[in-house]
Amino acid sequence: MGANIGLDVGAMREMSLKELRGKSAEVFGEATQSRHKQYLLRRIAWQLQANAEGGLSERAQQRAKELAIQEELLFLPPTDGRHGPIHERAIRPICAEINWRKQRRLWGALKLHTQA
């Protein structure tokens, strides 16, 4: 990671959640729903690194996609505990899948199935 990115990340650690959300919108060109400071910090840092170095490593891309699935899970609509769009038991095989490409396909299929 370059020195400038390191300085940016250091400064972002001191930002409020509102400021981080603004920085995220600036970096990605769209607002985020996330209210998790650590998640936003990592996501912004990865994008700054990708911009500076011409892309992310395979591992960083994998982790970013895992975080995207996690963010989608966090913003599922509330349920009454028994009835809901997605049950925990349906997510277990997705979480157990080691291949992240297959994990992403399984997640997409589950979302399509629950929307029908």
C-alpha positions as CSV (number, residue, x, y, z in Angstrom):
1,M,0.0,0.0,0.0
2,G,1.4,3.4,-0.9
3,A,2.3,6.1,1.6
4,N,-0.6,8.3,0.4
5,I,-3.1,5.5,0.8
6,G,-1.7,4.8,4.3
7,L,-2.2,8.5,5.2
8,D,-5.7,8.5,3.8
9,V,-6.6,5.4,5.8
10,G,-5.1,6.8,9.0
11,A,-7.2,10.0,8.5
12,M,-10.3,7.9,7.8
13,R,-9.9,6.1,11.1
14,E,-10.6,9.4,12.8
15,M,-13.7,10.2,10.7
16,S,-17.2,10.0,12.0
17,L,-19.7,7.6,10.5
18,K,-21.3,10.4,8.6
19,E,-18.0,11.5,7.2
20,L,-17.1,7.9,6.2
21,R,-20.4,7.5,4.4
22,G,-19.7,10.8,2.5
23,K,-16.2,9.5,1.6
24,S,-17.7,6.2,0.4
25,A,-20.1,8.1,-1.8
26,E,-17.2,10.2,-3.2
27,V,-15.1,7.1,-3.9
28,F,-17.8,4.8,-5.3
29,G,-20.1,7.5,-6.9
30,E,-23.1,6.3,-4.9
31,A,-24.5,6.3,-1.4
32,T,-24.1,3.4,0.9
33,Q,-26.7,1.9,3.3
34,S,-24.0,0.6,5.6
35,R,-23.6,2.1,9.1
36,H,-20.6,-0.1,10.0
37,K,-17.5,2.0,10.3
38,Q,-15.0,-0.9,10.0
39,Y,-16.7,-2.2,6.9
40,L,-16.8,1.2,5.3
41,L,-13.1,1.8,6.2
42,R,-12.0,-1.5,4.6
43,R,-14.1,-1.0,1.5
44,I,-12.9,2.5,0.9
45,A,-9.3,1.5,1.6
46,W,-9.5,-1.4,-0.9
47,Q,-10.9,0.8,-3.6
48,L,-8.3,3.5,-3.0
49,Q,-5.6,0.7,-3.3
50,A,-7.2,-0.6,-6.5
51,N,-7.3,2.9,-8.0
52,A,-3.6,3.5,-7.1
53,E,-2.3,0.1,-8.1
54,G,-4.5,-0.8,-11.0
55,G,-6.6,-3.4,-9.4
56,L,-7.1,-5.7,-6.4
57,S,-5.5,-9.0,-5.7
58,E,-7.6,-12.2,-6.2
59,R,-7.9,-12.6,-2.4
60,A,-9.0,-8.9,-2.0
61,Q,-11.6,-9.4,-4.7
62,Q,-12.9,-12.5,-3.0
63,R,-13.1,-10.8,0.4
64,A,-14.9,-7.8,-1.2
65,K,-17.5,-10.1,-2.7
66,E,-18.0,-11.8,0.7
67,L,-18.5,-8.5,2.3
68,A,-21.1,-7.6,-0.4
69,I,-23.1,-10.7,0.5
70,Q,-22.8,-9.9,4.2
71,E,-24.0,-6.3,3.5
72,E,-27.0,-7.7,1.6
73,L,-27.9,-10.0,4.5
74,L,-27.7,-7.1,7.0
75,F,-30.3,-5.1,5.0
76,L,-32.9,-7.9,4.6
77,P,-36.4,-6.8,5.7
78,P,-37.3,-7.6,9.3
79,T,-39.3,-10.8,9.9
80,D,-41.5,-12.1,12.7
81,G,-39.0,-14.8,13.5
82,R,-40.7,-17.7,11.7
83,H,-41.7,-16.3,8.4
84,G,-39.3,-14.3,6.3
85,P,-37.8,-14.1,2.8
86,I,-34.7,-16.1,3.7
87,H,-34.2,-18.5,6.5
88,E,-30.8,-19.2,8.2
89,R,-30.8,-22.8,7.1
90,A,-30.9,-21.7,3.5
91,I,-27.8,-19.6,4.0
92,R,-25.7,-22.4,5.7
93,P,-24.7,-24.1,2.4
94,I,-23.7,-20.8,0.9
95,C,-21.5,-20.0,3.9
96,A,-19.9,-23.4,3.8
97,E,-19.0,-23.1,0.1
98,I,-15.3,-22.5,-0.3
99,N,-15.3,-21.4,-3.9
100,W,-16.4,-17.7,-3.9
101,R,-17.7,-17.7,-7.4
102,K,-20.0,-20.6,-6.6
103,Q,-20.9,-18.9,-3.4
104,R,-21.9,-15.8,-5.3
105,R,-24.0,-17.9,-7.8
106,L,-25.7,-19.7,-4.9
107,W,-26.5,-16.4,-3.2
108,G,-28.0,-15.0,-6.5
109,A,-30.1,-18.1,-7.0
110,L,-31.4,-17.9,-3.4
111,K,-32.4,-14.3,-3.9
112,L,-34.2,-15.0,-7.1
113,H,-36.0,-17.9,-5.5
114,T,-37.2,-15.8,-2.6
115,Q,-38.4,-13.0,-4.8
116,A,-40.6,-15.3,-6.8
